[in-house]
Amino acid sequence: MIEKIGSAFNNGLTGMQNASMKMQSASLQLNQAYRQDVDINKAAIDLTASSIQAQASAEVISRADGMVGTIIDIFV
């Protein structure tokens, strides 16, 4: 059980890191749209999708944290 909770934390953290990298990339593309031939629509969609991914990953971390609290409450 503890391994699964640790795995949930790791998956949440990995999701947050991936979302952050994608957000940075999409933001850079939007920022440089006036200088290059950048697909603004794709960059905006990527930015929105990354935001949703970050929210979902934060929820995974929050749920795993709640499970740890419940386990502690059960055994204490």
N, CA, C and O of each residue as an XYZ file, in Angstrom:
304
protein
N       0.821     -1.194      0.000
C       0.000      0.000      0.000
C       0.864      1.257      0.000
O       0.606      2.194     -0.756
N       1.890      1.274      0.851
C       2.771      2.443      0.942
C       3.474      2.686     -0.391
O       3.670      3.833     -0.791
N       3.855      1.600     -1.083
C       4.528      1.763     -2.376
C       3.609      2.444     -3.388
O       4.050      3.258     -4.200
N       2.320      2.094     -3.322
C       1.359      2.693     -4.256
C       1.188      4.180     -3.985
O       1.055      4.975     -4.916
N       1.192      4.556     -2.715
C       1.072      5.977     -2.382
C       2.304      6.733     -2.858
O       2.199      7.825     -3.417
N       3.490      6.132     -2.627
C       4.724      6.752     -3.118
C       4.710      6.884     -4.625
O       5.169      7.884     -5.177
N       4.176      5.862     -5.289
C       4.074      5.896     -6.742
C       3.118      7.002     -7.190
O       3.365      7.673     -8.192
N       2.030      7.189     -6.447
C       1.083      8.254     -6.782
C       1.746      9.618     -6.645
O       1.568     10.486     -7.500
N       2.510      9.809     -5.569
C       3.238     11.072     -5.399
C       4.211     11.280     -6.560
O       4.290     12.372     -7.124
N       4.951     10.222     -6.913
C       5.923     10.334     -8.010
C       5.230     10.641     -9.332
O       5.705     11.470    -10.108
N       4.105      9.972     -9.590
C       3.373     10.235    -10.831
C       2.844     11.660    -10.864
O       2.881     12.315    -11.906
N       2.353     12.142     -9.729
C       1.876     13.520     -9.663
C       2.992     14.515     -9.908
O       2.820     15.493    -10.635
N       4.138     14.256     -9.294
C       5.287     15.143     -9.475
C       5.782     15.131    -10.919
O       6.087     16.180    -11.485
N       5.860     13.949    -11.505
C       6.286     13.841    -12.905
C       5.314     14.578    -13.818
O       5.728     15.263    -14.753
N       4.021     14.435    -13.545
C       3.019     15.150    -14.337
C       3.173     16.651    -14.220
O       3.043     17.372    -15.210
N       3.450     17.129    -13.012
C       3.653     18.574    -12.808
C       4.883     19.063    -13.569
O       4.856     20.127    -14.187
N       5.962     18.281    -13.520
C       7.186     18.670    -14.222
C       6.959     18.700    -15.730
O       7.397     19.632    -16.405
N       6.276     17.684    -16.263
C       5.990     17.653    -17.699
C       5.108     18.829    -18.106
O       5.345     19.470    -19.130
N       4.095     19.103    -17.301
C       3.204     20.231    -17.595
C       3.984     21.539    -17.590
O       3.766     22.399    -18.443
N       4.886     21.689    -16.634
C       5.685     22.914    -16.547
C       6.552     23.097    -17.785
O       6.639     24.197    -18.332
N       7.190     22.023    -18.224
C       8.039     22.115    -19.418
C       7.219     22.458    -20.658
O       7.643     23.269    -21.482
N       6.035     21.837    -20.793
C       5.182     22.119    -21.941
C       4.647     23.546    -21.898
O       4.513     24.197    -22.934
N       4.342     24.030    -20.694
C       3.874     25.411    -20.557
C       4.959     26.395    -20.962
O       4.685     27.383    -21.643
N       6.183     26.127    -20.545
C       7.292     27.004    -20.906
C       7.489     27.033    -22.409
O       7.699     28.097    -22.992
N       7.422     25.863    -23.042
C       7.597     25.778    -24.490
C       6.478     26.524    -25.226
O       6.738     27.290    -26.153
N       5.235     26.292    -24.804
C       4.099     26.964    -25.457
C       4.150     28.470    -25.242
O       3.840     29.240    -26.151
N       4.537     28.890    -24.050
C       4.645     30.328    -23.767
C       5.723     30.967    -24.629
O       5.537     32.069    -25.145
N       6.837     30.286    -24.786
C       7.919     30.796    -25.628
C       7.452     30.920    -27.075
O       7.750     31.910    -27.743
N       6.718     29.915    -27.560
C       6.202     29.975    -28.928
C       5.237     31.149    -29.098
O       5.297     31.865    -30.097
N       4.364     31.339    -28.137
C       3.432     32.465    -28.221
C       4.174     33.795    -28.174
O       3.811     34.743    -28.871
N       5.209     33.860    -27.354
C       5.995     35.077    -27.226
C       6.738     35.413    -28.519
O       6.926     36.584    -28.848
N       7.156     34.382    -29.245
C       7.925     34.595    -30.468
C       7.060     34.552    -31.723
O       7.588     34.556    -32.835
N       5.761     34.513    -31.563
C       4.865     34.373    -32.714
C       5.010     35.520    -33.699
O       4.858     35.321    -34.904
N       5.296     36.699    -33.213
C       5.401     37.844    -34.116
C       6.688     37.813    -34.938
O       6.765     38.480    -35.971
N       7.700     37.057    -34.508
C       8.974     37.007    -35.213
C       9.114     35.803    -36.136
O       9.887     35.839    -37.093
N       8.384     34.760    -35.858
C       8.548     33.516    -36.609
C       7.191     33.037    -37.114
O       6.137     33.562    -36.754
N       7.266     32.019    -37.962
C       6.049     31.387    -38.456
C       5.618     30.335    -37.428
O       5.909     29.148    -37.577
N       4.924     30.791    -36.388
C       4.486     29.928    -35.295
C       2.982     29.749    -35.373
O       2.249     30.713    -35.595
N       2.522     28.527    -35.191
C       1.088     28.251    -35.153
C       0.558     28.682    -33.785
O       0.687     27.957    -32.798
N      -0.034     29.861    -33.745
C      -0.518     30.432    -32.485
C      -1.606     29.559    -31.876
O      -1.655     29.380    -30.659
N      -2.474     29.018    -32.718
C      -3.554     28.177    -32.201
C      -3.006     26.939    -31.497
O      -3.472     26.584    -30.415
N      -2.022     26.284    -32.104
C      -1.435     25.094    -31.494
C      -0.751     25.452    -30.183
O      -0.883     24.726    -29.198
N      -0.027     26.552    -30.160
C       0.656     26.968    -28.941
C      -0.351     27.283    -27.838
O      -0.122     26.941    -26.677
N      -1.454     27.925    -28.184
C      -2.483     28.242    -27.189
C      -3.152     26.973    -26.661
O      -3.434     26.861    -25.468
N      -3.402     26.025    -27.557
C      -3.991     24.748    -27.138
C      -3.015     23.989    -26.245
O      -3.420     23.417    -25.233
N      -1.738     23.978    -26.609
C      -0.723     23.317    -25.782
C      -0.650     23.944    -24.388
O      -0.515     23.238    -23.388
N      -0.738     25.254    -24.334
C      -0.692     25.960    -23.053
C      -1.902     25.590    -22.192
O      -1.764     25.343    -20.994
N      -3.072     25.552    -22.798
C      -4.287     25.184    -22.071
C      -4.231     23.727    -21.613
O      -4.579     23.422    -20.472
N      -3.796     22.829    -22.498
C      -3.700     21.410    -22.143
C      -2.689     21.196    -21.017
O      -2.906     20.366    -20.134
N      -1.606     21.930    -21.047
C      -0.598     21.821    -19.988
C      -1.148     22.297    -18.658
O      -0.840     21.728    -17.611
N      -1.956     23.330    -18.698
C      -2.595     23.825    -17.476
C      -3.521     22.767    -16.883
O      -3.534     22.554    -15.671
N      -4.283     22.117    -17.729
C      -5.182     21.055    -17.272
C      -4.375     19.880    -16.720
O      -4.750     19.286    -15.708
N      -3.268     19.546    -17.386
C      -2.405     18.469    -16.903
C      -1.837     18.809    -15.527
O      -1.762     17.941    -14.657
N      -1.441     20.051    -15.326
C      -0.905     20.471    -14.027
C      -1.981     20.365    -12.949
O      -1.702     19.919    -11.836
N      -3.207     20.773    -13.274
C      -4.304     20.672    -12.304
C      -4.588     19.219    -11.946
O      -4.802     18.895    -10.777
N      -4.589     18.349    -12.942
C      -4.841     16.924    -12.691
C      -3.722     16.321    -11.845
O      -3.985     15.529    -10.939
N      -2.494     16.687    -12.133
C      -1.358     16.175    -11.364
C      -1.407     16.671     -9.921
O      -1.076     15.930     -8.996
N      -1.816     17.912     -9.730
C      -1.958     18.443     -8.372
C      -3.043     17.686     -7.616
O      -2.919     17.452     -6.414
N      -4.099     17.306     -8.315
C      -5.164     16.526     -7.680
C      -4.661     15.136     -7.285
O      -5.035     14.628     -6.228
N      -3.828     14.519     -8.109
C      -3.240     13.219     -7.770
C      -2.417     13.341     -6.492
O      -2.524     12.506     -5.594
N      -1.603     14.376     -6.418
C      -0.780     14.593     -5.223
C      -1.669     14.838     -4.007
O      -1.402     14.306     -2.929
N      -2.705     15.624     -4.169
C      -3.616     15.915     -3.075
C      -4.315     14.650     -2.579
O      -4.446     14.446     -1.372
N      -4.761     13.808     -3.497
C      -5.430     12.555     -3.109
C      -4.460     11.623     -2.394
O      -4.824     10.994     -1.401
N      -3.240     11.530     -2.887
C      -2.237     10.676     -2.233
C      -1.943     11.196     -0.829
O      -1.787     10.413      0.108
N      -1.870     12.504     -0.689
C      -1.651     13.107      0.630
C      -2.808     12.771      1.568
O      -2.594     12.472      2.743
N      -4.016     12.819      1.054
C      -5.182     12.464      1.847
C      -5.156     11.015      2.295
O      -5.554     10.691      3.414
N      -4.677     10.134      1.397
C      -4.575      8.721      1.767
C      -3.554      8.520      2.874
O      -3.777      7.717      3.780
N      -2.448      9.229      2.817
C      -1.443      9.137      3.875
C      -2.051      9.592      5.199
O      -1.852      8.950      6.230
N      -2.783     10.686      5.172
C      -3.432     11.169      6.386
C      -4.412     10.152      6.944
O      -4.473      9.952      8.158
N      -5.177      9.510      6.077
C      -6.131      8.499      6.516
C      -5.420      7.302      7.130
O      -5.847      6.779      8.158
N      -4.341      6.874      6.500
C      -3.573      5.738      7.034
C      -3.003      6.077      8.406
O      -3.029      5.250      9.318
N      -2.494      7.280      8.548
C      -1.944      7.699      9.854
C      -3.053      7.713     10.897
O      -2.859      7.259     12.025
N      -4.221      8.238     10.515
C      -5.342      8.282     11.459
C      -5.773      6.881     11.879
O      -6.139      6.671     13.035
N      -5.734      5.938     10.974
C      -6.144      4.565     11.282
C      -5.180      3.918     12.273
O      -5.611      3.236     13.203
N      -3.904      4.126     12.082
C      -2.902      3.443     12.909
C      -2.518      4.205     14.181
O      -1.810      3.665     15.030
N      -2.969      5.430     14.318
C      -2.591      6.210     15.523
C      -3.717      6.231     16.506
O      -3.593      6.831     17.573
